Amino acid sequence: MTCMPVTALAFPTADVDLDTFFDVSLDLLVVRELDGRVVKASASWLTILGYHPEEIEGRDLPRLIHPDDLPATRQSIVEVESRRPGDPVLGQINRYRHKAGHYVTVEWRAHRLGNRVYGIARDVTEKVAAEKALREATAAAEAANHAKSDFLANMSHEIRTPLNGVIGIVDALSRTDLTPEQAEMVALIASSGVTLERLVSDILDVSKIEAGHLDLETRPFDLDEALAAPLDVMRLRAEAKGLSFDIRRDADARGLFVGDSTRIRQVLDNLLSNAIKFTHQGSVGVAIAMDEGTDGLTQLTLRIEDTGVGFSADHAARLFDRFSQADATITRRFGGTGLGLSICRSLVELMGGRISAASTPGVGSRFTVEIPLTRAASLTDHDARQRARAAEAERPLAALRVLLAEDHPVNQRVVQLILAAHAMTVVTVGDGEQALAAFQAETFDLVLMDMQMPGMDGLTATRAIRGFEADRPSNQRTPIVMLSANAMAEHRDQAQAAGADLHVPKPITAASLLAGIQAAMAA
């Protein structure tokens, strides 16, 4: 037995009627001798546990305690009786048997005064049950979120795998001689594939943001490399639509920084895509600026402007809300889910930045993104590194001997078509076990490894290849590029941990694959 300190029981004057106090208390009150015998019990024992005070007085309380709670209760009794002045008052929760036979959970506080112990207890049966239910509900929710994450990862792979085939084949087809009509149809297929891929990515990102599972990467990255892909792709899209595409860049808006380059690129790509989509004529422009702070932090500012349809001040208030667009006709006129700007805001805020928008209907819009970054190297060191990499990039990729491990026939063909155009020799296998056997039997300049394959997967095969290399006398390391329909950050980390030099997400295009190969060979 233990309880809340009952200094009120040690009344300073003899005028206070202890019996009255015991009669009116809603909590259990008790006074016992050091030998355990109860000398006084409150009337509340009847209402809470069904015992008249006379049934409690003169007897030991442990006889009413649940057997499973007796060891802890005995330890608490020792603590109360041996507690020194100034020591904290510790409580205890245990179960007492009701006279009707069921158990009631009570929380005790007790204090020794002389040769007696004064205790008070409160019925916490409902509170403990609620806490248990909350813990169980939390565990169930966490399990459901884990299952949801697994489902999303699997669905991402299952959707991206055939989508990679569509986009890759169309990309290869677009590089062949086509009639104008054929070129137009191929362009429509490519556009639809890109839209579908963006939709899949948006849904995955929203689900991760809702679950609180969207983790940012904090690693060094080159700002030029991070922004090059969206700028190049969006320039082509703008020019294909007859729009001018202007880039204004501060001289010091370059270098090596620490942050999440993937998410910065995603935000810029999304904002430029929207600007082009909602602009029928005129121009789309992006300004890139750096504000160097005295505290070592650098603020990256991206300003995207267009001469598109714009939006009113009323719509601006809900522009960044999920599933929201400027008006109800936009989805029918332009397509989209209304998720993009909501995702942009979430990503920017996760990176410690802010995003804002201003517009005049019929004139155009301006979106401003500000993200704090830290320089990882001085501009002098960065420029020297860039010159060295430029010299390395001049080495031709032709004549490379490549081992391709990919189980999907369409994806095999996509990679073969891309590499054949550059005179590379490709040896293709269908799973990780075959890849390991081929690597052990032959010599390759590069390995392209799919992450998810039947039997031995790409991660296991990569670890096995690295182990084989470590045992070879030459100890020569062959670049491995992981190809994966899993586009989540944790999958990139898994690839790196397994020993891959680079991770190239699907859908694969000639540009992304060749850039990945070039980077892996230059590493």
ZAMAR-512108 format. One line per 5 residues: number of its first residue (from 1); for each residue x, y, z of C-alpha. Coordinates in steps of 0.2 Angstrom, whole numbers, plus 2048, in hexadecimal, padded with zeros to 3 digits. Layout:
BEGIN
NUM = X,Y,Z  ...
end
This chain:
BEGIN
1 = 800,800,800  806,811,7FB  7FD,822,7F8  7FD,835,7F6  805,83E,805
6 = 7F7,841,812  7FE,84F,81C  7EC,854,81F  7EB,845,82A  7F8,84C,836
11 = 7ED,85A,83C  7F6,868,845  7E8,86A,852  7DD,85D,85B  7CD,867,857
16 = 7CC,85F,845  7C0,850,845  7CA,842,83C  7BA,838,83B  7B1,845,831
21 = 7C0,846,825  7BF,834,822  7AD,834,820  7AC,841,812  7BB,83B,808
26 = 7B8,835,7F6  7C9,82C,7F6  7CE,81E,800  7D6,823,810  7DF,817,81C
31 = 7EA,818,82B  7F4,808,830  801,802,83C  813,7FD,837  80E,7EB,839
36 = 801,7ED,82B  7F1,7EE,836  7E4,7FB,831  7DF,806,83F  7D3,812,835
41 = 7CB,811,824  7C0,81E,81B  7AE,81B,817  7B3,81C,804  7B9,80A,805
46 = 7A6,805,804  7A2,80F,7F5  7B3,80B,7EB  7B6,7F9,7F1  7A6,7F3,7FA
51 = 7AE,7F1,80B  7A7,7FA,81B  7B5,802,824  7B3,7F6,832  7B7,7E8,826
56 = 7C8,7F0,822  7CD,7F6,834  7D7,7EA,83E  7DD,7E0,82E  7EB,7E0,822
61 = 7E8,7E8,811  7F4,7DC,806  7E6,7CF,807  7DC,7D9,7FB  7EA,7DC,7EF
66 = 7EA,7D3,7DE  7F8,7C6,7DF  801,7CC,7D0  803,7DD,7D9  809,7D7,7EA
71 = 81C,7D7,7E6  81C,7E9,7E1  810,7EE,7EF  81C,7E6,7FC  82A,7F0,7F4
76 = 820,800,7F6  81C,7FC,808  82E,7FB,80C  832,80C,802  824,815,80C
81 = 82A,80E,81D  83C,812,81A  83A,823,811  845,831,818  840,843,81A
86 = 842,84C,80A  840,83C,7FF  833,83D,7F1  823,835,7F4  821,827,7E8
91 = 810,820,7E3  80A,80F,7DE  7FC,808,7D4  7F4,7F7,7D8  7E4,7ED,7D8
96 = 7D9,7EA,7E7  7CB,7DD,7E7  7BA,7E4,7E8  7AE,7DB,7F4  7A4,7D6,7E5
101 = 7B3,7CC,7DF  7BA,7D8,7D1  7CA,7E2,7D2  7CB,7F5,7D3  7DB,7FE,7CE
106 = 7E0,80B,7DB  7EF,818,7DC  7F7,81A,7ED  801,827,7F6  807,824,808
111 = 811,82C,815  818,826,825  816,831,835  81D,829,845  818,817,846
116 = 809,818,83A  807,81A,827  7FA,826,820  7F4,821,80F  7E8,827,802
121 = 7E2,81F,7F2  7D8,823,7E3  7CE,818,7D7  7D7,819,7C6  7CF,80A,7BE
126 = 7C8,814,7B0  7D7,81E,7AE  7E3,80F,7AD  7D7,807,7A0  7D6,816,796
131 = 7E9,817,796  7EA,805,791  7DE,808,783  7E8,817,77D  7F8,80D,77D
136 = 7EF,7FF,773  7E8,80B,767  7F8,814,764  801,803,761  7F3,7FE,755
141 = 7F5,80F,74C  808,80D,74B  805,7FC,744  7F9,802,737  804,810,732
146 = 812,804,730  807,7F9,726  802,808,71C  814,80D,718  818,7FB,713
151 = 809,7FB,707  80E,80C,700  81F,806,6FD  819,7F6,6F4  80C,800,6EA
156 = 819,80C,6E5  824,7FE,6DF  816,7F5,6D6  810,805,6CD  821,80C,6C9
161 = 827,7FC,6C2  81B,7FB,6B2  81B,80E,6B2  82E,80E,6B0  82C,803,6A1
166 = 820,80F,699  82A,81E,69C  83B,816,698  834,80E,687  82C,81E,682
171 = 83C,828,686  846,81C,67B  839,81D,66E  839,830,66D  84B,82F,668
176 = 848,825,658  842,82C,648  82F,82F,649  823,838,63E  81B,848,645
181 = 80B,83E,649  815,830,652  81F,83D,65B  810,846,662  808,835,668
186 = 818,830,671  819,841,679  807,83F,67F  80C,82E,687  81B,835,68F
191 = 811,844,696  804,838,69D  812,82D,6A5  81A,83C,6AD  809,841,6B4
196 = 805,830,6BB  817,82F,6C3  814,840,6CB  803,83A,6D2  80A,82B,6DA
201 = 818,835,6E2  80C,842,6E8  801,835,6F0  810,82D,6F9  816,83D,6FF
206 = 805,842,706  803,831,70F  815,833,717  811,845,71C  801,840,724
211 = 809,832,72E  818,83D,733  824,831,72A  82B,83D,71D  83D,83E,722
216 = 849,84B,71B  85B,847,715  869,851,71C  878,84F,711  884,859,706
221 = 87D,85D,6F4  882,868,6E6  875,875,6E3  878,875,6D0  875,863,6CF
226 = 866,863,6DA  85D,871,6CF  864,86C,6BE  857,85E,6BA  847,867,6BE
231 = 84E,877,6B5  853,86D,6A5  842,863,6A5  837,872,6A8  841,87C,69B
236 = 83C,86F,68E  82A,86F,694  829,881,693  831,883,682  825,875,67B
241 = 816,87F,681  81D,88F,679  822,897,689  832,8A0,68C  83C,899,69B
246 = 847,8A5,6A5  854,8A1,6B2  85C,8AF,6BD  869,8A9,6C9  874,8B2,6D5
251 = 887,8AF,6D2  889,8A7,6E4  879,89C,6E2  884,88D,6E0  88F,881,6EA
256 = 88E,873,6F6  880,873,704  879,868,711  867,864,710  85A,85A,706
261 = 85D,85C,6F4  850,850,6EF  842,85A,6F7  849,86B,6F1  849,864,6E0
266 = 837,85D,6E2  831,86F,6E8  839,878,6D9  832,86A,6CD  821,86C,6D4
271 = 820,87F,6D3  827,880,6C2  81B,872,6BC  80C,87C,6C3  813,88C,6BB
276 = 814,884,6AA  804,87B,6AB  7FA,88B,6AF  803,896,6A3  7FC,897,691
281 = 807,8A4,68A  815,8AF,690  823,8A9,69B  828,89F,6AA  837,8A5,6B4
286 = 841,89F,6C3  84D,8A9,6CE  85A,8A1,6D9  862,8AB,6E6  86D,8A8,6F6
291 = 86D,8B3,705  87D,8B0,70F  87A,8B2,722  887,8B6,72F  882,8A7,739
296 = 888,89B,72C  877,898,725  873,89B,713  861,89E,70D  85D,897,6FC
301 = 84F,8A1,6F4  845,89A,6E5  839,8A6,6DC  82E,89F,6CF  824,8AB,6C4
306 = 818,8A8,6B6  80C,8B2,6AB  7FE,8A5,6AD  7EC,8A5,6B3  7F0,8AB,6C5
311 = 7E4,8AA,6D4  7DB,8B6,6DF  7DF,8BB,6F0  7D0,8B1,6F7  7D7,8A1,6EF
316 = 7E9,8A5,6F5  7E3,8A1,707  7E0,88F,704  7ED,88D,6F6  7F8,882,700
321 = 7EA,877,707  7E9,865,702  7DE,860,6F3  7DB,873,6F0  7DD,87C,6E0
326 = 7D9,88E,6DC  7C8,88A,6D5  7BD,87A,6D2  7C0,87B,6BF  7D3,879,6C0
331 = 7D3,866,6C2  7C8,864,6B2  7D2,871,6A8  7E4,86D,6AD  7E3,85D,6B7
336 = 7EC,85A,6C8  7E7,854,6D9  7EA,864,6E3  7F7,85C,6ED  807,864,6E6
341 = 807,875,6EF  802,86D,6FF  811,861,6FE  81C,86F,6F9  817,879,709
346 = 819,869,714  82B,866,70D  830,878,70E  82B,87A,720  833,869,724
351 = 843,870,71E  841,880,729  83C,88B,71B  82C,894,715  822,896,705
356 = 817,8A4,6FF  80D,8A8,6F0  806,8B8,6E8  7FC,8BA,6D8  7F1,8C5,6CD
361 = 7E3,8BC,6C3  7E7,8BC,6B1  7F8,8C4,6B3  802,8B6,6BC  809,8AF,6CC
366 = 818,8AF,6D7  81E,8A2,6E3  82C,8A5,6EF  835,897,6F8  842,89A,706
371 = 84C,88C,70D  85B,88D,719  86A,883,715  87C,882,71B  88B,882,70F
376 = 895,872,70F  8A4,87A,706  8AA,88A,701  8A7,890,6EF  8BA,88F,6EB
381 = 8BA,87D,6F0  8AA,879,6E7  8B0,881,6D7  8C0,877,6D7  8B6,867,6DA
386 = 8AA,86B,6CB  8B9,86E,6C0  8C0,85D,6C5  8AF,854,6C2  8AD,85D,6B1
391 = 8BD,855,6AB  8B8,844,6B1  8A7,846,6A8  8B0,847,698  8B4,835,699
396 = 8A9,82B,68C  89C,81E,693  89E,814,683  8A5,802,684  8A0,800,696
401 = 89C,7EE,69B  88C,7EF,6A5  883,7E1,6B0  871,7E4,6B1  867,7DB,6BE
406 = 854,7DE,6BB  846,7D2,6BC  839,7DB,6B2  83A,7D8,69F  834,7EA,69A
411 = 840,7F2,6A6  84E,7E7,69F  84A,7ED,68E  849,800,693  85B,7FF,69A
416 = 862,7F5,68B  85B,802,67F  862,810,688  873,809,68A  874,801,678
421 = 873,813,672  884,816,67B  88C,807,675  88D,7FE,686  88D,7EC,688
426 = 87F,7E5,693  87E,7D5,69C  86D,7D2,6A3  867,7C7,6B1  856,7C4,6B9
431 = 85A,7C4,6CC  867,7C7,6D9  86E,7B5,6DA  872,7B6,6C7  879,7C7,6C9
436 = 885,7C1,6D6  88A,7B2,6CB  88D,7BC,6BC  898,7C9,6C6  8A2,7BB,6CD
441 = 8A5,7B3,6BC  8A8,7C3,6B1  8AF,7D4,6B2  8A4,7E3,6B1  8A6,7F6,6B2
446 = 895,7FA,6B9  887,7F1,6C2  875,7F7,6C0  86B,7EE,6CE  858,7EE,6D0
451 = 854,7EF,6E2  844,7E3,6E3  846,7D2,6DA  840,7C1,6DD  84B,7B6,6E7
456 = 85B,7BF,6EB  856,7D2,6EB  862,7E0,6E5  867,7E5,6F7  86D,7D4,6FB
461 = 875,7D1,6EB  87F,7E2,6ED  885,7DD,6FE  88A,7CC,6F7  894,7D5,6E9
466 = 89D,7E1,6F5  8A1,7D2,700  8A8,7C9,6F0  8B2,7D8,6EC  8BA,7D9,6FD
471 = 8C0,7C8,6FC  8C9,7CA,6EB  8DB,7CE,6EB  8D9,7DD,6E0  8CB,7E4,6EC
476 = 8C5,7EE,6DD  8B4,7F6,6DF  8A7,7F6,6D1  89A,804,6D1  889,7FE,6D5
481 = 879,809,6D0  869,803,6D9  85A,805,6CE  84A,805,6D8  837,809,6D6
486 = 838,80D,6E9  83A,81F,6E9  83A,822,6FC  849,829,705  84B,819,710
491 = 84E,80F,700  85C,81A,6FA  864,818,70C  862,805,70A  86A,805,6FA
496 = 879,80F,700  87A,804,710  87B,7F4,705  88A,7FB,6FB  882,804,6EC
501 = 88A,813,6E6  87B,81C,6DF  868,81A,6DF  85E,81E,6CF  84B,81E,6D2
506 = 83F,817,6C5  837,81C,6B9  848,81C,6B0  84C,827,6A1  85C,828,697
511 = 861,839,69F  85E,832,6B1  867,821,6AE  876,829,6A4  878,836,6B1
516 = 878,829,6BF  885,81E,6B5  890,82D,6B3  88F,832,6C5  893,820,6CB
521 = 8A2,81F,6BF  8A9,82F,6C5  8A7,82B,6D7
end
